[in-house]
Amino acid sequence: MNLPNKLTLLRICLVPVFIVFFYLDFALAPIVAVSVFILAALTDALDGYIARKYNLVTDFGKLMDPIADKILVVSALFLIVESNLLPIVVGATCSAIIVARELLISGVRQIAATKGIVIQANVYGKLKTIVQTVALPIVLLLKLGTNVLAGAYQIIFIVALVMFSLATLLTIISGIVYLIQNRKVFL
């Protein structure tokens, strides 16, 4: 098993660690959880970079890398909604949109694969991923609460709300562009 594939598996293994630390009951547990999330997200960028640079792209990596990404993101979304870190209408609606887009695009990729069509990520999808990877840890930090964050809580809350909303908007835009660019898959 090559290094990029090991990093993909590491990302999957870090998800339960991230979740456990998120729920542990000590003041800085959310910071540890967010740090684990960020580490896991960085393995995504690193495994892709190494795989492309050193021509280590494998069928396993093509299959498992996007699954590992979805496991990490969906886990964070569940924690955000379950912990009510944002107003429920925002957290649940945005999370549902993000999950729906990921499922839809995964389905399109599967259909394309059966037809021998390789679908590349577009710039909107990459931008969505970057904004999402920044937004999710900020939202998760709200678990620290007003006792730890004190006066900064309101500022972090507003930044979290704006970034999460922007990630959702980019999710919608990238999904629409993705479907339009790949409409040949449905013909």
MDTraj code that builds the backbone (N, CA, C; nanometers):
import mdtraj as md
import numpy as np

residues = "MET ASN LEU PRO ASN LYS LEU THR LEU LEU ARG ILE CYS LEU VAL PRO VAL PHE ILE VAL PHE PHE TYR LEU ASP PHE ALA LEU ALA PRO ILE VAL ALA VAL SER VAL PHE ILE LEU ALA ALA LEU THR ASP ALA LEU ASP GLY TYR ILE ALA ARG LYS TYR ASN LEU VAL THR ASP PHE GLY LYS LEU MET ASP PRO ILE ALA ASP LYS ILE LEU VAL VAL SER ALA LEU PHE LEU ILE VAL GLU SER ASN LEU LEU PRO ILE VAL VAL GLY ALA THR CYS SER ALA ILE ILE VAL ALA ARG GLU LEU LEU ILE SER GLY VAL ARG GLN ILE ALA ALA THR LYS GLY ILE VAL ILE GLN ALA ASN VAL TYR GLY LYS LEU LYS THR ILE VAL GLN THR VAL ALA LEU PRO ILE VAL LEU LEU LEU LYS LEU GLY THR ASN VAL LEU ALA GLY ALA TYR GLN ILE ILE PHE ILE VAL ALA LEU VAL MET PHE SER LEU ALA THR LEU LEU THR ILE ILE SER GLY ILE VAL TYR LEU ILE GLN ASN ARG LYS VAL PHE LEU".split()
xyz = np.array([
    [0.0855, -0.1175, 0.0000],
    [0.0000, 0.0000, 0.0000],
    [0.0900, 0.1238, 0.0000],
    [0.0624, 0.2168, -0.0929],
    [0.1481, 0.3343, -0.1039],
    [0.1091, 0.4429, -0.0024],
    [0.1928, 0.5463, 0.0060],
    [0.1740, 0.6525, 0.1054],
    [0.0412, 0.7268, 0.0893],
    [0.0014, 0.7672, -0.0314],
    [-0.1280, 0.8355, -0.0430],
    [-0.2444, 0.7507, 0.0095],
    [-0.2429, 0.6214, -0.0178],
    [-0.3494, 0.5335, 0.0311],
    [-0.3449, 0.5204, 0.1833],
    [-0.2240, 0.5176, 0.2396],
    [-0.2111, 0.5146, 0.3859],
    [-0.2674, 0.6430, 0.4470],
    [-0.2437, 0.7555, 0.3808],
    [-0.2978, 0.8828, 0.4307],
    [-0.4504, 0.8844, 0.4233],
    [-0.5042, 0.8249, 0.3182],
    [-0.6500, 0.8140, 0.3067],
    [-0.7064, 0.7309, 0.4218],
    [-0.6434, 0.6179, 0.4509],
    [-0.6882, 0.5337, 0.5622],
    [-0.6702, 0.6052, 0.6961],
    [-0.5615, 0.6805, 0.7083],
    [-0.5407, 0.7595, 0.8306],
    [-0.6549, 0.8579, 0.8501],
    [-0.6971, 0.9220, 0.7416],
    [-0.8087, 1.0182, 0.7498],
    [-0.9343, 0.9499, 0.8038],
    [-0.9625, 0.8316, 0.7535],
    [-1.0789, 0.7571, 0.8013],
    [-1.0630, 0.7222, 0.9499],
    [-0.9431, 0.6795, 0.9887],
    [-0.9181, 0.6434, 1.1285],
    [-0.9237, 0.7643, 1.2225],
    [-0.8944, 0.8823, 1.1714],
    [-0.8986, 1.0032, 1.2541],
    [-1.0412, 1.0491, 1.2837],
    [-1.1379, 1.0050, 1.2048],
    [-1.2766, 1.0496, 1.2259],
    [-1.3283, 1.0109, 1.3644],
    [-1.3172, 0.8847, 1.4066],
    [-1.3647, 0.8529, 1.5418],
    [-1.2892, 0.9286, 1.6511],
    [-1.1602, 0.9517, 1.6304],
    [-1.0807, 1.0281, 1.7273],
    [-1.1363, 1.1702, 1.7367],
    [-1.1634, 1.2314, 1.6233],
    [-1.2235, 1.3642, 1.6160],
    [-1.3561, 1.3677, 1.6921],
    [-1.4404, 1.2684, 1.6682],
    [-1.5725, 1.2644, 1.7327],
    [-1.5592, 1.2459, 1.8840],
    [-1.4727, 1.1547, 1.9261],
    [-1.4549, 1.1305, 2.0699],
    [-1.4089, 1.2585, 2.1398],
    [-1.3085, 1.3248, 2.0839],
    [-1.2606, 1.4482, 2.1479],
    [-1.3676, 1.5568, 2.1476],
    [-1.4505, 1.5595, 2.0453],
    [-1.5576, 1.6590, 2.0412],
    [-1.6520, 1.6425, 2.1607],
    [-1.6741, 1.5186, 2.2026],
    [-1.7683, 1.4915, 2.3110],
    [-1.7044, 1.4803, 2.4495],
    [-1.5735, 1.4717, 2.4564],
    [-1.5102, 1.4632, 2.5878],
    [-1.5393, 1.5890, 2.6686],
    [-1.5456, 1.5704, 2.7982],
    [-1.5872, 1.6798, 2.8859],
    [-1.4680, 1.7428, 2.9576],
    [-1.3858, 1.8129, 2.8816],
    [-1.2858, 1.8997, 2.9425],
    [-1.2755, 2.0236, 2.8558],
    [-1.2353, 2.1320, 2.9165],
    [-1.2482, 2.2644, 2.8545],
    [-1.1906, 2.2739, 2.7137],
    [-1.0773, 2.2142, 2.6905],
    [-1.0116, 2.2304, 2.5607],
    [-1.0380, 2.1145, 2.4635],
    [-1.1261, 2.0239, 2.5004],
    [-1.1572, 1.9101, 2.4123],
    [-1.1990, 1.9553, 2.2721],
    [-1.2830, 2.0603, 2.2594],
    [-1.3186, 2.1034, 2.1228],
    [-1.1977, 2.1501, 2.0413],
    [-1.0986, 2.2083, 2.1072],
    [-0.9782, 2.2523, 2.0344],
    [-0.9015, 2.1303, 1.9842],
    [-0.8921, 2.0265, 2.0668],
    [-0.8259, 1.9030, 2.0238],
    [-0.9053, 1.8413, 1.9079],
    [-1.0382, 1.8381, 1.9212],
    [-1.1226, 1.7816, 1.8148],
    [-1.1029, 1.8575, 1.6837],
    [-1.1037, 1.9888, 1.6902],
    [-1.0846, 2.0704, 1.5700],
    [-0.9446, 2.0477, 1.5122],
    [-0.8449, 2.0340, 1.5988],
    [-0.7086, 2.0069, 1.5510],
    [-0.7017, 1.8729, 1.4779],
    [-0.7703, 1.7724, 1.5303],
    [-0.7748, 1.6413, 1.4636],
    [-0.8471, 1.6541, 1.3297],
    [-0.9574, 1.7296, 1.3273],
    [-1.0299, 1.7526, 1.2016],
    [-0.9373, 1.8180, 1.0984],
    [-0.8662, 1.9208, 1.1398],
    [-0.7754, 1.9919, 1.0479],
    [-0.6652, 1.8980, 0.9987],
    [-0.6091, 1.8186, 1.0892],
    [-0.5073, 1.7209, 1.0495],
    [-0.5633, 1.6243, 0.9459],
    [-0.6836, 1.5752, 0.9706],
    [-0.7470, 1.4830, 0.8755],
    [-0.7695, 1.5517, 0.7412],
    [-0.8161, 1.6768, 0.7444],
    [-0.8394, 1.7508, 0.6196],
    [-0.7078, 1.7730, 0.5445],
    [-0.6010, 1.7965, 0.6173],
    [-0.4709, 1.8167, 0.5524],
    [-0.4215, 1.6883, 0.4854],
    [-0.4573, 1.5730, 0.5421],
    [-0.4155, 1.4480, 0.4769],
    [-0.4793, 1.4347, 0.3391],
    [-0.5971, 1.4962, 0.3220],
    [-0.6633, 1.4923, 0.1911],
    [-0.5791, 1.5655, 0.0876],
    [-0.5382, 1.6861, 0.1225],
    [-0.4563, 1.7638, 0.0289],
    [-0.3223, 1.6945, 0.0048],
    [-0.2649, 1.6416, 0.1102],
    [-0.1337, 1.5786, 0.0995],
    [-0.1382, 1.4498, 0.0180],
    [-0.2389, 1.3659, 0.0408],
    [-0.2417, 1.2401, -0.0348],
    [-0.2633, 1.2650, -0.1832],
    [-0.3468, 1.3631, -0.2173],
    [-0.3683, 1.3955, -0.3581],
    [-0.2428, 1.4504, -0.4233],
    [-0.1742, 1.5367, -0.3516],
    [-0.0504, 1.5968, -0.4038],
    [0.0551, 1.4887, -0.4290],
    [0.0753, 1.4036, -0.3302],
    [0.1768, 1.2977, -0.3434],
    [0.1392, 1.2002, -0.4558],
    [0.0123, 1.1621, -0.4612],
    [-0.0319, 1.0662, -0.5635],
    [-0.0077, 1.1206, -0.7038],
    [-0.0391, 1.2492, -0.7246],
    [-0.0199, 1.3082, -0.8583],
    [0.1278, 1.3320, -0.8888],
    [0.2008, 1.3870, -0.7923],
    [0.3406, 1.4214, -0.8160],
    [0.4262, 1.2984, -0.8453],
    [0.4020, 1.1903, -0.7729],
    [0.4853, 1.0710, -0.7868],
    [0.4160, 0.9584, -0.8626],
    [0.3091, 0.9936, -0.9329],
    [0.2348, 0.8977, -1.0140],
    [0.1975, 0.7722, -0.9333],
    [0.1366, 0.7978, -0.8169],
    [0.0957, 0.6901, -0.7280],
    [-0.0567, 0.6771, -0.7215],
    [-0.1220, 0.7214, -0.8270],
    [-0.2682, 0.7129, -0.8319],
    [-0.3072, 0.5667, -0.8491],
    [-0.3985, 0.5190, -0.7637],
    [-0.4429, 0.3798, -0.7686],
    [-0.5958, 0.3751, -0.7733],
    [-0.6475, 0.2614, -0.8120],
    [-0.7931, 0.2428, -0.8104],
    [-0.8462, 0.2547, -0.6669],
    [-0.7705, 0.1996, -0.5723],
    [-0.8094, 0.2105, -0.4315],
    [-0.8213, 0.3578, -0.3922],
    [-0.7230, 0.4371, -0.4279],
    [-0.7237, 0.5791, -0.3944],
    [-0.8373, 0.6541, -0.4623],
    [-0.8622, 0.6198, -0.5887],
    [-0.9726, 0.6854, -0.6603],
    [-1.1057, 0.6578, -0.5934],
    [-1.1208, 0.5379, -0.5392],
    [-1.2455, 0.5007, -0.4736],
    [-1.2519, 0.5540, -0.3302],
    [-1.1466, 0.5297, -0.2536],
    [-1.1516, 0.5566, -0.1101],
    [-1.1274, 0.7027, -0.0735],
    [-1.0501, 0.7757, -0.1520],
    [-1.0224, 0.9154, -0.1169],
    [-1.1504, 0.9986, -0.1059],
    [-1.2389, 0.9961, -0.2066],
    [-1.3618, 1.0741, -0.1918],
    [-1.4526, 1.0215, -0.0804],
    [-1.4501, 0.8908, -0.0563],
    [-1.5304, 0.8351, 0.0528],
    [-1.4772, 0.8850, 0.1875],
    [-1.3461, 0.8846, 0.2025],
    [-1.2852, 0.9343, 0.3264],
    [-1.3213, 1.0807, 0.3494],
    [-1.3195, 1.1592, 0.2418],
    [-1.3565, 1.3011, 0.2530],
    [-1.5005, 1.3151, 0.3006],
    [-1.5888, 1.2367, 0.2419],
    [-1.7318, 1.2454, 0.2777],
    [-1.7546, 1.2020, 0.4228],
    [-1.6839, 1.0971, 0.4661],
    [-1.6971, 1.0516, 0.6045],
    [-1.6580, 1.1640, 0.7007],
    [-1.5472, 1.2303, 0.6720],
    [-1.4999, 1.3396, 0.7586],
    [-1.5989, 1.4559, 0.7606],
    [-1.6410, 1.5014, 0.6436],
    [-1.7306, 1.6170, 0.6346],
    [-1.8671, 1.5854, 0.6944],
    [-1.9235, 1.4718, 0.6594],
    [-2.0569, 1.4362, 0.7102],
    [-2.0527, 1.4200, 0.8628],
    [-1.9455, 1.3639, 0.9152],
    [-1.9330, 1.3526, 1.0606],
    [-1.9337, 1.4899, 1.1264],
    [-1.8603, 1.5837, 1.0691],
    [-1.8587, 1.7198, 1.1232],
    [-1.9971, 1.7835, 1.1149],
    [-2.0658, 1.7624, 1.0028],
    [-2.2006, 1.8186, 0.9876],
    [-2.2965, 1.7613, 1.0914],
    [-2.2881, 1.6313, 1.1151],
    [-2.3740, 1.5690, 1.2175],
    [-2.3471, 1.6307, 1.3544],
    [-2.2194, 1.6500, 1.3868],
    [-2.1852, 1.7083, 1.5166],
    [-2.2381, 1.8509, 1.5291],
    [-2.2290, 1.9263, 1.4215],
    [-2.2786, 2.0643, 1.4222],
    [-2.4282, 2.0679, 1.4473],
    [-2.5018, 1.9831, 1.3771],
    [-2.6480, 1.9816, 1.3920],
    [-2.6869, 1.9261, 1.5291],
    [-2.6288, 1.8122, 1.5661],
    [-2.6643, 1.7480, 1.6928],
    [-2.6332, 1.8378, 1.8125],
    [-2.5248, 1.9130, 1.8049],
    [-2.4842, 1.9990, 1.9162],
    [-2.5501, 2.1364, 1.9105],
    [-2.6268, 2.1594, 1.8038],
    [-2.6995, 2.2867, 1.7913],
    [-2.6046, 2.4069, 1.7989],
    [-2.4923, 2.3958, 1.7293],
    [-2.3928, 2.5034, 1.7336],
    [-2.4378, 2.6266, 1.6565],
    [-2.5240, 2.6063, 1.5590],
    [-2.5835, 2.7158, 1.4818],
    [-2.7341, 2.7052, 1.4998],
    [-2.8074, 2.8124, 1.4694],
    [-2.9535, 2.7986, 1.4738],
    [-2.9938, 2.6768, 1.3908],
    [-3.0832, 2.5957, 1.4438],
    [-3.1149, 2.4664, 1.3838],
    [-3.1572, 2.4784, 1.2378],
    [-3.2310, 2.5823, 1.2047],
    [-3.2755, 2.5967, 1.0652],
    [-3.1556, 2.6171, 0.9730],
    [-3.0543, 2.6881, 1.0198],
    [-2.9342, 2.7103, 0.9386],
    [-2.8489, 2.5833, 0.9363],
    [-2.8178, 2.5300, 1.0543],
    [-2.7316, 2.4125, 1.0616],
    [-2.7890, 2.2937, 0.9871],
    [-2.9167, 2.2641, 1.0112],
    [-2.9784, 2.1467, 0.9480],
    [-2.9983, 2.1669, 0.7984],
    [-3.0458, 2.2851, 0.7585],
    [-3.0708, 2.3101, 0.6162],
    [-2.9405, 2.3086, 0.5364],
    [-2.8410, 2.3801, 0.5853],
    [-2.7131, 2.3842, 0.5139],
    [-2.6484, 2.2461, 0.5102],
    [-2.6556, 2.1739, 0.6212],
    [-2.5980, 2.0388, 0.6248],
    [-2.6690, 1.9466, 0.5266],
    [-2.8010, 1.9560, 0.5210],
    [-2.8773, 1.8729, 0.4273],
    [-2.8396, 1.9048, 0.2830],
    [-2.8225, 2.0316, 0.2522],
    [-2.7827, 2.0718, 0.1163],
    [-2.6450, 2.0160, 0.0827],
    [-2.5518, 2.0280, 0.1778],
    [-2.4153, 1.9803, 0.1534],
    [-2.4146, 1.8288, 0.1325],
    [-2.4854, 1.7557, 0.2169],
    [-2.4904, 1.6091, 0.2044],
    [-2.5599, 1.5692, 0.0737],
    [-2.6704, 1.6368, 0.0415],
    [-2.7437, 1.6047, -0.0814],
    [-2.6558, 1.6249, -0.2047],
    [-2.5817, 1.7332, -0.2073],
    [-2.4929, 1.7604, -0.3213],
    [-2.3868, 1.6511, -0.3325],
    [-2.3292, 1.6122, -0.2201],
    [-2.2252, 1.5104, -0.2224],
    [-2.2808, 1.3767, -0.2726],
    [-2.4003, 1.3415, -0.2270],
    [-2.4618, 1.2165, -0.2735],
    [-2.4947, 1.2235, -0.4225],
    [-2.5491, 1.3362, -0.4652],
    [-2.5850, 1.3535, -0.6061],
    [-2.4617, 1.3435, -0.6959],
    [-2.3569, 1.4147, -0.6598],
    [-2.2354, 1.4143, -0.7426],
    [-2.1694, 1.2762, -0.7397],
    [-2.1735, 1.2091, -0.6251],
    [-2.1193, 1.0723, -0.6184],
    [-2.1969, 0.9805, -0.7123],
    [-2.3276, 0.9974, -0.7166],
    [-2.4103, 0.9183, -0.8085],
    [-2.3761, 0.9452, -0.9537],
    [-2.3578, 1.0717, -0.9869],
    [-2.3212, 1.1087, -1.1247],
    [-2.1864, 1.0470, -1.1605],
    [-2.0917, 1.0500, -1.0657],
    [-1.9606, 0.9900, -1.0910],
    [-1.9724, 0.8399, -1.1151],
    [-2.0595, 0.7750, -1.0408],
    [-2.0775, 0.6306, -1.0609],
    [-2.1375, 0.6013, -1.1977],
    [-2.2369, 0.6793, -1.2374],
    [-2.2970, 0.6616, -1.3704],
    [-2.1916, 0.6840, -1.4783],
    [-2.1133, 0.7901, -1.4616],
    [-2.0088, 0.8211, -1.5594],
    [-1.9074, 0.7072, -1.5679],
    [-1.8702, 0.6522, -1.4531],
    [-1.7718, 0.5432, -1.4517],
    [-1.8219, 0.4221, -1.5283],
    [-1.9519, 0.3932, -1.5196],
    [-2.0064, 0.2786, -1.5936],
    [-2.0008, 0.3015, -1.7437],
    [-1.9928, 0.4290, -1.7841],
    [-1.9852, 0.4627, -1.9260],
    [-1.8419, 0.4906, -1.9704],
    [-1.7469, 0.4689, -1.8787],
    [-1.6065, 0.4921, -1.9123],
    [-1.5687, 0.6393, -1.9175],
    [-1.6493, 0.7243, -1.8568],
    [-1.6232, 0.8686, -1.8565],
    [-1.5578, 0.9060, -1.7243],
    [-1.4452, 0.9751, -1.7332],
    [-1.3763, 1.0239, -1.6138],
    [-1.4160, 1.1691, -1.5933],
    [-1.4661, 1.1985, -1.4752],
    [-1.5109, 1.3344, -1.4448],
    [-1.4100, 1.4001, -1.3516],
    [-1.3566, 1.5102, -1.3980],
    [-1.2601, 1.5856, -1.3186],
    [-1.3325, 1.6859, -1.2288],
    [-1.2707, 1.7151, -1.1150],
    [-1.3243, 1.8199, -1.0279],
    [-1.3086, 1.9538, -1.0987],
    [-1.4064, 2.0421, -1.0764],
    [-1.3946, 2.1749, -1.1364],
    [-1.3494, 2.2757, -1.0322],
    [-1.3187, 2.3963, -1.0756],
    [-1.2658, 2.4986, -0.9861],
    [-1.3670, 2.5339, -0.8774],
    [-1.4960, 2.5277, -0.9097],
    [-1.5988, 2.5590, -0.8098],
    [-1.6016, 2.4528, -0.7000],
    [-1.5850, 2.3295, -0.7386],
    [-1.5799, 2.2214, -0.6410],
    [-1.4590, 2.2333, -0.5502],
    [-1.3463, 2.2715, -0.6089],
    [-1.2251, 2.2893, -0.5285],
    [-1.2409, 2.4075, -0.4325],
    [-1.2995, 2.5159, -0.4816],
    [-1.3241, 2.6316, -0.3961],
    [-1.4218, 2.5958, -0.2845],
    [-1.5246, 2.5200, -0.3186],
    [-1.6216, 2.4732, -0.2188],
    [-1.5512, 2.3946, -0.1099],
    [-1.4627, 2.3055, -0.1498],
    [-1.3902, 2.2225, -0.0539],
    [-1.3033, 2.3076, 0.0385],
    [-1.2353, 2.4053, -0.0179],
    [-1.1494, 2.4928, 0.0627],
    [-1.2327, 2.5708, 0.1644],
    [-1.3410, 2.6330, 0.1186],
    [-1.4249, 2.7126, 0.2089],
    [-1.4887, 2.6223, 0.3142],
    [-1.5319, 2.5047, 0.2746],
    [-1.5912, 2.4092, 0.3683],
    [-1.4895, 2.3666, 0.4740],
    [-1.3667, 2.3438, 0.4312],
    [-1.2610, 2.2998, 0.5216],
    [-1.2227, 2.4098, 0.6206],
    [-1.2436, 2.5337, 0.5836],
    [-1.2206, 2.6455, 0.6755],
    [-1.3436, 2.6667, 0.7638],
    [-1.4617, 2.6585, 0.7052],
    [-1.5862, 2.6881, 0.7777],
    [-1.6144, 2.5861, 0.8879],
    [-1.6001, 2.4594, 0.8588],
    [-1.6383, 2.3562, 0.9559],
    [-1.5618, 2.3679, 1.0883],
    [-1.4290, 2.3832, 1.0873],
    [-1.3596, 2.3989, 1.2163],
    [-1.4026, 2.5240, 1.2933],
    [-1.4321, 2.6315, 1.2211],
    [-1.4763, 2.7539, 1.2899],
    [-1.6093, 2.7279, 1.3599],
    [-1.7019, 2.6626, 1.2894],
    [-1.8309, 2.6301, 1.3508],
    [-1.8096, 2.5369, 1.4702],
    [-1.7252, 2.4372, 1.4535],
    [-1.7013, 2.3400, 1.5615],
    [-1.6404, 2.4063, 1.6852],
    [-1.5637, 2.5120, 1.6653],
    [-1.5053, 2.5842, 1.7795],
    [-1.6115, 2.6491, 1.8678],
    [-1.7296, 2.6708, 1.8140],
    [-1.8372, 2.7292, 1.8946],
    [-1.8730, 2.6399, 2.0130],
    [-1.8352, 2.5128, 2.0066],
    [-1.8598, 2.4206, 2.1185],
    [-1.7887, 2.4675, 2.2451],
    [-1.6837, 2.5480, 2.2301],
    [-1.6137, 2.6002, 2.3467],
    [-1.7069, 2.6848, 2.4329],
    [-1.8045, 2.7472, 2.3696],
    [-1.9043, 2.8254, 2.4428],
    [-1.8543, 2.9601, 2.4915],
    [-1.9446, 3.0308, 2.5496],
    [-1.9136, 3.1676, 2.5952],
    [-1.8219, 3.1676, 2.7163],
    [-1.8210, 3.0603, 2.7951],
    [-1.7327, 3.0566, 2.9126],
    [-1.5858, 3.0618, 2.8719],
    [-1.5507, 2.9887, 2.7668],
    [-1.4108, 2.9848, 2.7218],
    [-1.3820, 3.0985, 2.6242],
    [-1.4729, 3.1215, 2.5312],
    [-1.4490, 3.2213, 2.4268],
    [-1.4787, 3.3642, 2.4731],
    [-1.5570, 3.3764, 2.5781],
    [-1.5936, 3.5068, 2.6365],
    [-1.6447, 3.6028, 2.5292],
    [-1.5860, 3.7222, 2.5230],
    [-1.6317, 3.8251, 2.4295],
    [-1.6100, 3.7905, 2.2836],
    [-1.5186, 3.6975, 2.2559],
    [-1.4902, 3.6595, 2.1172],
    [-1.5986, 3.5681, 2.0612],
    [-1.6839, 3.5119, 2.1480],
    [-1.7848, 3.4165, 2.1024],
    [-1.8731, 3.4760, 1.9937],
    [-1.9221, 3.5966, 2.0154],
    [-2.0144, 3.6575, 1.9189],
    [-1.9469, 3.6785, 1.7833],
    [-1.8214, 3.7187, 1.7853],
    [-1.7470, 3.7407, 1.6598],
    [-1.7264, 3.6067, 1.5886],
    [-1.6844, 3.5046, 1.6638],
    [-1.6624, 3.3725, 1.6043],
    [-1.7947, 3.3167, 1.5517],
    [-1.9031, 3.3401, 1.6251],
    [-2.0343, 3.2934, 1.5809],
    [-2.0712, 3.3560, 1.4463],
    [-2.0514, 3.4856, 1.4323],
    [-2.0854, 3.5552, 1.3068],
    [-1.9967, 3.5049, 1.1932],
    [-1.8670, 3.4914, 1.2195],
    [-1.7746, 3.4400, 1.1174],
    [-1.8156, 3.2983, 1.0784],
    [-1.8492, 3.2148, 1.1775],
    [-1.8918, 3.0773, 1.1509],
    [-2.0175, 3.0741, 1.0656],
    [-2.1128, 3.1579, 1.1000],
    [-2.2396, 3.1634, 1.0263],
    [-2.2170, 3.2066, 0.8813],
    [-2.1349, 3.3083, 0.8626],
    [-2.1059, 3.3587, 0.7275],
    [-2.0291, 3.2525, 0.6467],
    [-1.9269, 3.1929, 0.7069],
    [-1.8462, 3.0941, 0.6341],
    [-1.9271, 2.9693, 0.6004],
    [-2.0105, 2.9246, 0.6943],
    [-2.0927, 2.8061, 0.6702],
    [-2.1950, 2.8344, 0.5604],
    [-2.2511, 2.9537, 0.5629],
    [-2.3462, 2.9932, 0.4583],
    [-2.2768, 3.0027, 0.3230],
    [-2.1560, 3.0596, 0.3221],
    [-2.0786, 3.0696, 0.1979],
    [-2.0436, 2.9302, 0.1458],
    [-2.0041, 2.8410, 0.2355],
    [-1.9736, 2.7024, 0.1941],
    [-2.0961, 2.6375, 0.1315],
    [-2.2131, 2.6652, 0.1892],
    [-2.3372, 2.6089, 0.1351],
    [-2.3695, 2.6681, -0.0013],
    [-2.3527, 2.7984, -0.0155],
    [-2.3761, 2.8635, -0.1442],
    [-2.2822, 2.8061, -0.2508],
    [-2.1551, 2.7908, -0.2163],
    [-2.0600, 2.7332, -0.3110],
    [-2.0917, 2.5862, -0.3402],
    [-2.1492, 2.5172, -0.2431],
    [-2.1933, 2.3790, -0.2637],
    [-2.3012, 2.3747, -0.3716],
    [-2.3962, 2.4669, -0.3616],
    [-2.5052, 2.4740, -0.4607],
    [-2.4498, 2.5099, -0.5978],
    [-2.3685, 2.6144, -0.6033],
    [-2.3124, 2.6608, -0.7307],
    [-2.2275, 2.5508, -0.7946],
    [-2.1394, 2.4902, -0.7156],
    [-2.0515, 2.3874, -0.7729],
    [-2.1320, 2.2668, -0.8194],
    [-2.2379, 2.2334, -0.7479],
    [-2.3236, 2.1222, -0.7891],
    [-2.3933, 2.1499, -0.9204],
    [-2.4471, 2.2711, -0.9351],
    [-2.5145, 2.3089, -1.0597],
    [-2.4160, 2.3087, -1.1760],
    [-2.2993, 2.3711, -1.1553],
    [-2.1977, 2.3756, -1.2613],
    [-2.1533, 2.2338, -1.2969],
    [-2.1339, 2.1513, -1.1976],
    [-2.0923, 2.0132, -1.2181],
    [-2.1941, 1.9381, -1.3037],
    [-2.3215, 1.9538, -1.2711],
    [-2.4269, 1.8854, -1.3480],
    [-2.4338, 1.9363, -1.4912],
    [-2.4219, 2.0671, -1.5099],
    [-2.4262, 2.1254, -1.6450],
    [-2.3059, 2.0777, -1.7266],
    [-2.1864, 2.0848, -1.6662],
    [-2.0655, 2.0447, -1.7379],
    [-2.0657, 1.8960, -1.7745],
    [-2.1377, 1.8163, -1.6980],
    [-2.1353, 1.6717, -1.7195],
    [-2.2701, 1.6170, -1.7626],
    [-2.3504, 1.6980, -1.8268],
    [-2.4845, 1.6550, -1.8692],
    [-2.4788, 1.5407, -1.9692],
    [-2.3668, 1.5252, -2.0379],
    [-2.3518, 1.4152, -2.1341],
    [-2.3650, 1.2781, -2.0657],
    [-2.3388, 1.2735, -1.9351],
    [-2.3497, 1.1478, -1.8600],
    [-2.4936, 1.0975, -1.8625],
    [-2.5899, 1.1900, -1.8702],
    [-2.7311, 1.1532, -1.8632],
    [-2.7917, 1.1206, -1.9988],
    [-2.7159, 1.1401, -2.1044],
    [-2.7691, 1.1161, -2.2396],
    [-2.7546, 0.9714, -2.2822],
])
top = md.Topology()
chain = top.add_chain()
for i, resn in enumerate(residues, 1):
    res = top.add_residue(resn, chain, resSeq=i)
    for name in ("N", "CA", "C"):
        top.add_atom(name, md.element.get_by_symbol(name[0]), res)
traj = md.Trajectory(xyz[None], top)
